[in-house]
């Protein structure tokens, strides 16, 4: 099963890499600047999830700060949760692209700056990428006691 999971993740990475756009210094794909605002979250983030600062979260904060032209200290982590994406688009499909049609475990990160919220999506083992037209995945319950 491990080889299958590795193969699926490799295909997802290849598909996301092939999506086009110029890579930014943080490794995310540059798109035209967008002022997409997300609706306010309807459910609170899992306890303690907004405070976890991993290198991947720090990279997403730096990406948003650079995108908006603000200092990273002006970017706030609103929520971070494990999700299961419905397909290889990781909840961020692009027109004209084909994606693997399998559920992909991952995470959703919501950052706020300048009075707006921004969605960043990732596979379980990948870096977060800014998503200008997010589609929600299914929230994955956290194991008891974590």
N, C-alpha and C positions, 0 to 999 in steps of 0.2 A: 504494500500500500504506500510506503514511503516513496518508492520510485514513481508511482502514479501521481502522487501529490507534487513531487518535484517536477515532473513533466508538465503537469497542468500549470503550475506557477511559472515555468519557463515559457510556456506558450502565452500566458497572460502578459508577461514582461515583454516578450517579442511584439505582441499586438499593441501594447501601449507605446512601445518605442516606435513602432511603425506608424503611429497616428499622425506624425508630422509635427511641424512647428520647430522652432529653434530651441535647443536646450538652454536653460538659464544657468547661471553659475551654481544654483542650488540643486540642479538636476531635474527641475520640473519643466514642463513644456510651457513656453510663453504663448499666450493668446492675446488677442486684442484686449486692452484694458476694459474692464466691465465693472459696472457699479451694481451688480446683482446683489440684492439684499435678500436674505433668507427670512422667512417668517420666524417669529420668536418661537423657541422650542416649546412644545406643548407639554412635555414631561421633563422633570428635572434630570440632570445628568446623574449617573450612578455615584454614590457617595465616594468622595475623594478623587474621582476621575479627572476633574478639571485641574487638579494641582500636580499631576504627574508630569515631570519635565524630563523626557527622554531626549536623546540626540535628534530623533526624528521630529519630535514636537518643536524643539529649538530650531531646527532647519525650516519647518513650516512657518514659524514666527518670523524668522529672518526673511523668508521669501515674501510674506505678506508685507512686512515693513518696507522692503525694497520696492515691491509693486506699488505701494501707496506713497513712497517717499517720506516715511516717518521713521522714528527711532523704534527699535524692537521693544523698548520699555513701554511704548504706547499701544502695544498689541496685547490683548488679554485672551487667555484660554477660557472659553465659555464652557465647553464640554468635550469629552473624549469618551467614546464608547466602542466596544467590539460590536461588529455587525457581520451579517452574512450577505454579501452582494449577490444579486440574482444571476449575474453573468460576469464575464471577463471585463466589462466596461467599468467595473467597480463603482457603479452608480453614477457614472459620468460619461454617458455615451455621446459620441460625436456623429453627426450626420454622415452617411455614406460609409461608415466603418462597420466591419463584421467583428463579432466578439465570440469567444468560446461560450457555449451555452451550458454552463455548469455553475453551481453555486460556489462562490469564492469567499472564504473567511477573511475578514479584514477589520478595518477600523474607520471611524468617522471622527474628525476633529473639527470643532467649530471655534473659530477665532473672531474676535471683535476688535475693531479700530475705527476711529472717525464716525462713531455712531452706527456702524453697519456690521453685519455678521457675514463671515465667509466660511465656506465649507471646504475641507481638505479630506481626501479619501485615500486609502491605502489598502493593499493586500496585507495579510497577517505579517509577512516578513519584509514588506517593502517600505519605502519612504512615502510620506504624504505628498499628494499633488493637489493643487488648487483646482476646484471644480466650479465652473461658472454656471452650470445648469444641473444642479444635483438632483438625483433621484434617490430616495431613501432605500436602504437595505433593511433587512430584518434584524432587530436588536438581538444579540446573543446574550443569554443570561450569564452573569458572572458566577463562578464557582463559589459556594458558601465559604465565608470567612476570608475572602480576598478583597 
